[in-house]
Amino acid sequence: MGKVLAISGSSRDKTTNYMLRKVLEAFNDEYQKEIIFLKDKNIQPCRNCKSCHKTFKCAIADDMTEIYEKLIEADVILLGSPTYFDNVSGIMKNFMDRCLPFYFSGELAGRKAGLVSVGGFKELVESDKKGNCLWCKETGGCEKTVERCLNSMEYFCNLLGMKVVGKMAAIHGSPELKDRELLNLGKKLLDTSHD
């Protein structure tokens, strides 16, 4: 049985988690599916002790110990984060920092990965008379900021040797408008998980 592991870097159960769940719907019963909600985990920040440089193991004993094992067992890894200041959320960044042992061990090399992100302060958006976001219209800002978040996760995956199969963004908290694309991302991950 294949394993798909989704990592949620959201502190709420809203858009990011909706997107992760929708991508997971594409995987059939031959796959064990799990979402880890980082907000519910005790994950200390990296201490830069450099222990993992030689041992390929983290010296910190917290909830990352269990997550490390699940990452190693996964065939497909799905990362999701809301966009904070053109980047991933703090809890996602903390998770990424704690994955440094995999940079040295290479244990995640070859894993297939999918990325999802949401951004654009829906409740703070100034709109024109037709309801279009003025910031997006004038600067393309909302799309650019979410793209930077996705790029951060993609760079992380590349450093660990994972192959990013696809990525998807939702702007202004409307992921249901992307249902088809999210399911297609899941199908693409499913199709390539056998490679």
C-alpha positions as CSV (number, residue, x, y, z in Angstrom):
1,M,0.0,0.0,0.0
2,G,1.4,3.4,-1.0
3,K,1.5,6.3,1.5
4,V,0.6,9.9,0.9
5,L,1.6,12.4,3.6
6,A,0.3,15.9,3.7
7,I,1.9,18.6,5.9
8,S,-0.3,21.6,6.8
9,G,1.5,24.7,7.8
10,S,-1.8,26.5,8.6
11,S,-2.7,27.7,12.1
12,R,-6.4,27.5,11.1
13,D,-8.6,24.8,9.6
14,K,-9.6,26.8,6.5
15,T,-8.3,27.3,3.0
16,T,-4.9,25.5,3.1
17,N,-6.4,22.4,4.7
18,Y,-9.3,22.4,2.2
19,M,-6.8,22.4,-0.6
20,L,-4.8,19.5,0.9
21,R,-8.0,17.5,1.5
22,K,-9.1,18.1,-2.1
23,V,-5.8,16.9,-3.5
24,L,-5.9,13.8,-1.4
25,E,-9.3,12.9,-2.8
26,A,-7.6,11.9,-6.0
27,F,-5.8,9.0,-4.3
28,N,-7.7,5.7,-4.3
29,D,-8.0,3.2,-1.4
30,E,-4.6,1.6,-2.4
31,Y,-3.0,4.6,-0.7
32,Q,-2.9,5.4,3.0
33,K,-3.6,9.1,3.4
34,E,-2.7,11.3,6.3
35,I,-2.5,15.0,7.1
36,I,-0.2,16.3,9.8
37,F,-1.4,19.6,11.2
38,L,1.8,21.3,12.4
39,K,-0.3,23.7,14.6
40,D,-1.1,20.7,16.8
41,K,2.5,19.5,17.2
42,N,5.3,20.4,19.6
43,I,8.1,21.2,17.2
44,Q,11.0,23.1,18.7
45,P,13.1,25.4,16.5
46,C,16.4,24.1,15.1
47,R,19.3,24.9,17.5
48,N,22.0,24.8,14.9
49,C,23.9,22.2,17.0
50,K,25.1,20.6,13.8
51,S,24.5,17.1,15.3
52,C,22.6,16.1,12.1
53,H,25.5,16.9,9.9
54,K,27.3,13.8,11.0
55,T,24.6,11.5,12.5
56,F,21.8,12.4,10.0
57,K,19.5,12.5,13.1
58,C,18.2,15.5,15.0
59,A,19.2,15.8,18.6
60,I,15.9,17.4,19.7
61,A,13.3,15.0,21.1
62,D,9.9,16.3,20.2
63,D,7.1,15.6,17.8
64,M,9.4,15.8,14.8
65,T,10.7,12.4,15.7
66,E,7.4,10.8,14.6
67,I,7.1,13.1,11.6
68,Y,10.6,12.1,10.4
69,E,9.5,8.4,10.3
70,K,6.3,9.3,8.4
71,L,8.2,11.3,5.8
72,I,10.6,8.4,5.2
73,E,7.7,6.0,4.8
74,A,5.8,8.3,2.4
75,D,5.8,7.8,-1.4
76,V,4.2,11.2,-2.0
77,I,4.6,14.3,0.2
78,L,2.2,17.2,-0.1
79,L,3.0,20.5,1.5
80,G,0.5,23.3,2.1
81,S,1.0,26.7,3.7
82,P,-0.8,30.0,3.8
83,T,1.3,32.9,2.5
84,Y,2.9,35.1,5.2
85,F,5.0,38.0,4.1
86,D,5.7,36.4,0.7
87,N,6.8,33.2,2.3
88,V,5.6,30.1,4.2
89,S,4.0,30.4,7.6
90,G,6.2,30.4,10.7
91,I,5.2,26.8,11.7
92,M,6.0,25.6,8.1
93,K,9.3,27.3,8.1
94,N,10.1,25.7,11.5
95,F,9.2,22.3,10.1
96,M,11.4,22.9,7.0
97,D,14.4,24.0,9.2
98,R,14.0,20.8,11.2
99,C,14.2,18.7,8.0
100,L,18.0,19.5,7.8
101,P,18.9,15.8,8.6
102,F,17.4,14.8,5.3
103,Y,19.6,17.2,3.4
104,F,22.6,15.3,4.7
105,S,21.1,11.8,4.6
106,G,19.4,12.1,1.2
107,E,16.6,9.9,2.6
108,L,13.8,11.9,0.8
109,A,15.5,12.0,-2.5
110,G,13.3,10.9,-5.3
111,R,10.0,11.4,-3.4
112,K,7.2,13.0,-5.4
113,A,5.9,16.3,-4.0
114,G,3.0,18.6,-4.5
115,L,2.6,22.1,-3.2
116,V,-0.4,24.3,-2.4
117,S,-0.7,27.8,-1.0
118,V,-3.2,30.5,-0.5
119,G,-2.8,34.2,-0.1
120,G,-4.4,37.6,-0.5
121,F,-6.1,39.2,2.5
122,K,-9.7,38.6,1.3
123,E,-11.2,40.6,4.2
124,L,-8.8,43.6,3.6
125,V,-8.9,43.8,-0.2
126,E,-9.9,47.0,-1.8
127,S,-12.1,46.3,-4.8
128,D,-13.3,48.3,-7.8
129,K,-17.0,48.5,-8.6
130,K,-17.0,45.1,-10.3
131,G,-15.5,43.5,-7.2
132,N,-12.0,43.0,-8.6
133,C,-9.0,43.4,-6.2
134,L,-7.3,46.7,-6.9
135,W,-4.0,45.4,-5.6
136,C,-4.0,42.5,-8.0
137,K,-5.3,44.6,-10.9
138,E,-2.6,47.3,-10.5
139,T,0.4,45.3,-9.4
140,G,-0.4,41.6,-9.7
141,G,0.5,41.6,-6.0
142,C,-1.6,38.8,-4.6
143,E,-0.5,36.3,-7.3
144,K,3.1,37.3,-6.9
145,T,3.2,36.9,-3.1
146,V,1.6,33.4,-3.3
147,E,4.0,32.4,-6.0
148,R,6.9,33.4,-3.7
149,C,5.5,31.1,-1.0
150,L,5.2,28.2,-3.5
151,N,8.8,28.9,-4.7
152,S,10.1,28.7,-1.1
153,M,8.5,25.3,-0.7
154,E,9.8,24.2,-4.1
155,Y,13.3,25.2,-3.2
156,F,13.1,23.3,0.0
157,C,11.9,20.2,-1.9
158,N,14.7,20.6,-4.4
159,L,17.3,20.8,-1.7
160,L,16.1,17.5,-0.3
161,G,16.1,15.8,-3.7
162,M,12.4,15.6,-4.0
163,K,10.7,16.0,-7.4
164,V,8.0,18.6,-7.4
165,V,5.3,17.3,-9.7
166,G,3.0,20.3,-9.4
167,K,1.9,23.3,-7.4
168,M,-1.4,25.2,-7.0
169,A,-2.3,28.6,-5.6
170,A,-5.7,30.0,-4.4
171,I,-6.0,33.7,-4.2
172,H,-8.3,35.6,-1.7
173,G,-9.4,32.4,0.1
174,S,-11.5,30.9,-2.6
175,P,-10.1,27.4,-3.0
176,E,-13.4,25.8,-4.2
177,L,-12.8,27.7,-7.5
178,K,-9.8,25.5,-7.9
179,D,-11.4,22.2,-7.2
180,R,-10.7,20.8,-10.7
181,E,-7.1,21.9,-10.6
182,L,-6.6,20.5,-7.1
183,L,-8.0,17.1,-8.1
184,N,-5.8,17.2,-11.3
185,L,-2.7,17.9,-9.1
186,G,-3.7,14.8,-7.0
187,K,-4.1,12.7,-10.1
188,K,-0.8,13.9,-11.5
189,L,0.9,12.9,-8.2
190,L,-0.9,9.6,-8.2
191,D,0.2,8.9,-11.8
192,T,3.9,9.7,-11.2
193,S,4.0,8.0,-7.8
194,H,4.6,4.7,-9.6
195,D,7.7,6.0,-11.6
